[in-house]
Amino acid sequence: MKSTRPTVRAIVAIASISTAGFTLSIANAATLNTKLPSESQAILNLPVTVNQPSQPLASALKVLSATMGVNITFNDALTSGKNAPAIKGVMTRKEALQKLLGNSGLEAKLNETTIYIQQVADTADKTLQLDQISVRAKRSYDIGPMPGLGLTKEEIPGNVQSITAKEIKESHALSLTDLMNSKLQSVTVNDYQSNPFQMDLQYRGFTASPQLGTAQGISVFLDGIRVNEPFGDVVNWDMLPLNALSGLDIFPGSNPIFGLGTLGGALAMRTKSGFDGQSLDAEVLTGSFGRKQLQLSAGGNNGVIAGFVSGNFFMEDGWRDNSPSKVNQLFGKAEWQNERARMGLSMLYAGNKLTGNGLLPEQMVDQSPKQVYTSPDKSKNDLLQFQLSGVWDVTDTFNITGQIYNRKSKRKTKTTDVNENFSGYYTPNAQGRQVLYGYSDINNDGLPDYNTYALNVAADANGFALDINGNPAQVDDGSGNFIPNAAFDVNNLAIGTNFDTPVAGVGQATIPRNDGLAGPDVPRWTADPRMIDNNVIYNFTTPATILGLGQFNNPLPTAFYQLALNYFQNQAANAGVASAGQGGGAFAGTNEFGGPVIAKYYLAAYAEFQGFDIDNSYVDDNGFFNRLIILDPVNLALRDPDVYVGGCDGTLLGVCAYDANGYQINRDGAYGGMDSQTGLGTGTGVIDGTPTAIISETEVDQLGKGAAVQFNWNLDKHKFMLGTSVDMADAGYTSGQYLGMLDAKRNGYEAPNELGYEFYARDAAHALRLNDFSGDSITKSIYASETWKPIETLSVTAAARFNWTNVKNSLDVNSISKFLEASLGSLRNEINPLALCRGVDNDGDGLVDGTFCPTGIDSGIYPFDPNAPFSNLAQLETTPTEKFKYRSFNPSFGATWQAREDLNLYGNWSRGARTPTNIELGCAYDATLVPLPGTSPVIYQERSIADRRTCNLPTTMSGDPHLKQVRSTSMEFGARGTWGPNIEWNTSIYRTDLTDDIYFVSIAASRSFFQNIGDTKRQGLEMGVKGKWGNASFGVNYALTDATFQSSFDMLSPYNSTAYSDNTQSGTYVIDGKEVKVNNFGKIRVNKGSRMPGVPLHNLNFNFGYELTSKWHIGLNAVVHSEAFIRGNENNKHRAGPASTIRTDCIIPDPNNPGPGNFISTVCDIPRANWRDGKTAGYTVFNLQSSYQLSPEWTLGMQINNLFDKEYASAGRLGLNAFSPGVNGAIGPSGFNYNSSEWQGTSFLGTGAPRSAFFTLSYQFKPDAL
C-alpha cells in the first residue's frame, strides 16, 4: 500500500519545471474547462502518483496540494459535508482534480500561482462571503547537481536565489550573465571582451568567466553536468541555451555537495522536459546593431514517452566596429517513464562565432566608444554533449538517480594585438635599385668567377721555388739576406705531379707531416714565383690571362665545388666560417710559405674587404693545394650608396640605412635621436615595413566524461543523500603567433609583402609555435547530505564530500624564451649580400657586365631557420610529464528555524576546495632559489626567472611545479520571510576566506605565472524584497561585496603610477643567507586589505512591472554598480595625473664632444605620460520593456536597453595607448605612433552598449483543455 506522500519522482518532476508554472500572469488566468495557457497546461499535465483513500473533500484537497506542489484555495463552506472518492495511480494533475471534485458541484479555476475551488459557474452564489482556507505549496529545490533530494527554501541554510523559465522568457536576455546581473543579489558582470556572450560573471566576488587566466570560483551545472571546461575551468556562456531552461538556482557559499571549484557558489540549471506538457513556442527578435534572433521550442508526451527540442539562432553586427557574432544552439531530449522510473537521453550542440574586440583606451572612449583598439578578436566555439540520466522510485521514500555524460568541445581563437616591441633598425626594400654586391658568373656554375693557382713547384728548405736544375729562386748573400739567384730558370720550374712524390734530382726539401696522420715527412711545395712578383696573387679584378700563371674558372674538385656552392648560397649562415676536412685530414696541404693550411671557401662578412678572399683554398686531384681568388664585384659603380649591406642591427647580416648624422635608423623613434638631458628618443620612427600587429591563433580541444549515482531517502524527519561520482577530462592546447599590419580601421591582417624583409614570422605559414600542451585529470568523489527535522520548525543540515584528484600534464615549451624576451621581431631573416650577375660580356673584359646584376633584395633573402641547431624553435622542447595528486575533505553544517510563519532564520558553515587547473599547473610560478651559472660567489634567483620560463596567455605557457589547492571556509547568517501574502524579503551576511588563492601574476615584462598568493577574503551583505501590489509587481536587490587580498605580494604593473621607477637599483640582496638577484623595477606591492579589481563595493538592481490592461504590460529595470578598481591597480594606489619619472641607465650625446657617434653613458630621469584614473566609475543603467497580447497566442514586445544612453564601463586595466598623438613620432594610417616614448598612459575600459531598441513577436501554442 503506497503512502499518501508524494513520490520522489513526482517531486523531481515538479522541481524540473522550476516555478515557471506558478507565476502565470493575471491576463492568462482561465478555468480548467476553458482554453488554458500552455504553461498552465504544462502544470496540469504533469504526471502525479496519488494514493488517497475516500475522505472529506477538504482533507483530500490539502493532501493533493502537497502532492502536486501547487497552492489550492477554497472556502470551507464549499467543501463542508462533502466527501472525495478514493483515487490511486499515476495520472495527470488535471485528472486528479477532476476525480476528486467528481459530482461535488465544484470546479477548479487556475489563477496565477493558485488553483481556486468554486461552485460551477451557472449555479455559483456570487454573494457568498465566507473566510477562505489557503493551502500554500512550497517549492522543492534539488540539493546537489542531480535531482532526487528535495528541500524547500525554508529548509536550506543559505540565500538560494532562483529565476524561472517565465522570467527568462520575459527578460529577453541574450545570455545568462546579462540575465543574472539584472535579477539576482551580489551579481555583477565585467565585460572585458565586449561581447554579451563572453562576460565575466561575478558573484559575491567570485568569478565564472570564459577567459583563460581568470581564477574561477563558481561551479556551473546543466542538468547535473559541470560545464566548467577542463582547461582553465572557464565557462562558455554562449554554449548554454536560455530557451531550453526550465529555471536556474544559485546556491551560495562553499557547498561541498557541488564538488570541487565551488568556492563562492554553485549555479544549477535545469532543462525543460516533454513531460512538462504540450508546448510550442517561437519568438523572433530584431532591432539595433543588426541583431536578429529566432528562438523555437516544442515539447509533448503521451504519458509514457516525451520529447522536447529547442533552437536558438542569433546574429548581429555588434554595436562596435567590426564586431559581428553568430550563435547557433540546439537542444533535444527524449524521455520514457512508467509508474516508478524515468529515463532520458539529451543532446546539446552549439556552433558559435564570436567577436569580442576587447577594451578601449579611455582617450579613444572619449572620442567614440564604438571604435576598437585592435581587431578582430574572434572565437569559434563548438560543443557536442550527450547525457543519459534516470530516476528510479524504489519505494515511496527511497529513489536512485544517476547519469553518464560525454562532453566534447573545441575552441579556436584568432586575436590581434598591438606589437609593442617593434624596435630594430630600418631595412629599406630598395626595389628597383642595385644594393647587393654583384659578382660575375660568366660560366653559370653558381659561383662568382675566380682565378686559381696551384702550389705544385718544388721548394728548397727556405721555401723558394726550384728549377729543373735544382737552382733556388733566391740564395743567401752570405749575410743572412736572400737575393735573386741569377742561375734560377723561371721558365723551367721543377713542377711536381703528385703531392707525395718529390721532383727527382732537384734537391727538394721536406717538412714534417702536419695533417695529423702518421707517416714520413712530406715534400715541400710552393707557387710559381711569378705569381707574387707580378702581383698576380692579388689580382681580384680580371681573369687570369698569363699562360701558366693561374687559371680562370678552373674546374673544381667535386667535393670542394659542393662545399663552395653551399657556402655561397647560404652566405648569411656561413659568413666568416671556414670549413676544414678537404684532402687528407685536418690540414690539406702547405701554402707558399710552407705553413699548413686547411681547405676552405670563405666569404667575407663585408664584401669591400676583398683581401679576405686570398684565404680560399682547396686540394686538387693530385693532392696539391690551390688558391682560389674571387674576382671583385662588377657593379660597384652602379650600387646605391645610401643603402648599406653588411653587419646591421648588431650581428644581423643585412641591409640598412643611415640618417643625415650617420646613425642607423631605428624603427621605433624612442631609440633614435637621443635627448641630451633625458636620453629619450626623439626620432620619428619608420612606417615602411614596420609590423604593428601581433596575430595569435590558439586551439583548445577538450573532452569530458563522467558518471554519477545518488541514493536519496525522503523521510518524514530525515532527508538523506549518499552519492558518488567520477569525472574525467582530457585537454589539448596549441598556439602560434606571427606579425602583421594594422589598417586604417586598426584591423590586423597578414602582410608578408609589406613587412620588412627581416621579419621571419610574417604570416600564418611562418607562425612561431609557442607552447603545445596536453593534460588529463580524473576526480573521484563520494558525498553525503543529511537534513534532520527534530521538530517541525527546525531543520539541521550536515554534508560532506571527499575528493580524489589526479592530474597529468605534458608541456612542449618553445625555446624562444630562453634566448629572447619572446619577441617575434627578433626572429629575423638575413641577407646573402653577394649576388650573382648572369648575362653577357659587352665590354670584352671577360666578365658579365654590372648592368645585369639583380635589383632589390628579394634574391638575397636568407630565411630564418627555426630548425637551426642553435635556435631549434621548430622543435618544441618536451618537458617530462608532470603528475599531481590532490585530496580534500570538505564538510558543511547549517540550520534553519521557522521562528514564525512569516520569518525564517538560518546559518551555515562550510569548507570547499579548488584544485589547480591544467593551465594553472602548466603556468605555475616556481620561487625555488637556484644558483645562476657562472657566478662566483654564487648568486641565486627564482627558478622560473632563472630558467627564463614564461606564460603570456593566451599564447604561451611554461611547465613549472606544483601549486597548492585553494581551500575555502564560508559562513553565512540570514533571515527571510513575508510581509503579508504578496511581499517576500530576505537579508543575509556572509564571509568566505580562501587560503593559497591562485592569481595570475606578472613577474617580468614578458613573463607571467599563476602563483599561490596567500589569503583572500570575500564578505558582504545581501538584502532583497519583491512582491505585488494590485496590478504592480516589483523587486529590489542590494548587495555590499567586499573582496580583498589578505596577504602581501609583489607583481609587475609598470603602468601603475606607483610602480617602482628606479631601474638602476637592481642587484643582489642577501635573503635567508643567500645572495639573491632582485629587480623590482615596474613592480607594485599589493598589501593586505587591498580590494580586488572588477568587484564593485555596492550593487543594486530594481525591477518594476505594471499591468496597464489585461493585455498590455510594461516593465522597468535598473542596474546600479559603484566604482571598482581595474586590473593593474591591485594595490589600489594608482592615481591619475603626472607619473614619477623613470630613473635608468642611458646613453646621451656627449655634451663636451658633440658630433656624430660621440655618446656617453649616464643615468637619466625619463619623463612619462600622464595617467588616467585606475577605476571604473559607478553607474546606473535603466532598461524599459513593454508587451502587448495581440491574441491568446501572439504577443508583440519591445525593449529599450540603456534607456538614457548612459556611457559606462564595467571592466578595465591599466596600459599605454599606442595610438596617441605625438610631437616626434610618425603617425601611420591606423593612428599608430612610431615613437613609443610618446604613448600615453591610459585606462583600457570595457564600455557598455549605448541605447538600443529591439522588437519581438512571440507565438505560444494554446492547446484546448478538457
Buried (B, 14 or more C-beta within 10 A) or exposed (E): EBEBBBBBBBBBBBBBBBBBBBBBBEBBBBBBBEBBBBBBBBBBBBBBBBBBBEBBBBBBBBBBBBBBBBBBBBBEEBBEEBBBBEBEEBBBBBBBBBBBBBEBEBBBBBBBBBBBBBBEEEEBEEEEEEEEBEBEBEBBBBBBBBBBBBBBBBBBBBBBBBBBBBBBBBBBBBBBBBBBBBBBBBBBBBBBBBBBBBBBBBBBBBBBBBBBBBBBBBBBBBBBBBBBBBBBBBBBBBBBBBBBBBBBBBBBBBBBBBBBBBBBBBBBBBBBBBBBBBBBBBBBBBBBBEBBBBBBBBBBBEEEEBBBBBBBBBBBBBBBBBBBBBBBBBBBBBBBBEEBBBBBBBBBBBBBBBBBBBBBBBBBBEEEBBBBBBBBBBBBBBBBBBBBBBBBBBEBBBBBBBBBBBBBBBBBBBBBBBBBBBBBBBBBBBEEBBBBBBBBBBEEBEBBBBBBBBBBBBBBEBBBBBBBEBBBBBBEEEEEEBEBBEEBBBEEBBBBEEBEEBBEEBBBBEBEBBBEEEEEEBBBBBBBBBBBEEEBBBBBBBBBEEEEBBBBBBEBBEBBBEBBBEBBBBBBBBBEEBBEEBBBBEBBBBBBEBEBBBBBBBBBBBBEEBEBBBBBBBBBEBBBBBBBBBBBBBBBEBBBEEBBBBBBBEEBBBBBBBBEEEBBBBBBBBBBBBBEEBBBBBBBBBBBBBBBBBBBBBBBBBBBBBBBBBBBBBEEEEBBBBBBBBBBBBBBBBBBBBBBBBBEBBBBBBBBEBBBBBBBBBBBEBBBBBBBBBBBBBBBBEBBBBBBBEEEBBBBBBBBBBBBBBBBBBBBBBBBBEEBBBBBBBBBBBBBBBBBBBBEBEEEEBBBBBBBBBBBBEEBBBEBBBEEEEBBBEEBBEBEEBEBEBEBEBEBBBBBBBEEEBEBBBBBBBBBBBBBBBBBBBBBBBEEBBBBEEEEEEBBBBBBBBBBBBBBBBBBBBBBBBBBBBBBBBBBBBBBBBEEEEBBBBBBBBBBBBBBBBBBBBBBBBBBBBBBBBBBBBBBBBBBBBBBEEEEBBBBBBBBBBBBBBBBBBBBBBBBBBBBBBBEEEEBEEEEEBBBBBBBBBBBBBBBEBBBBBBBBBBBBBBBBBBEEEBEBBBBBBBBBBBBBBBBBBBBBBBBEEBBBBBBEBEBBBEEEEEEEEBEEEEBBBBBBEBBBBBBEBBEBBBBBBBBBEEBBEBEBBBBBBBEEEBBBBBBBBBBBBBBEBEBBBBBEBBBBBBBBBBBBBBBBBBBBBBBEBEBBBBBBBBEBE
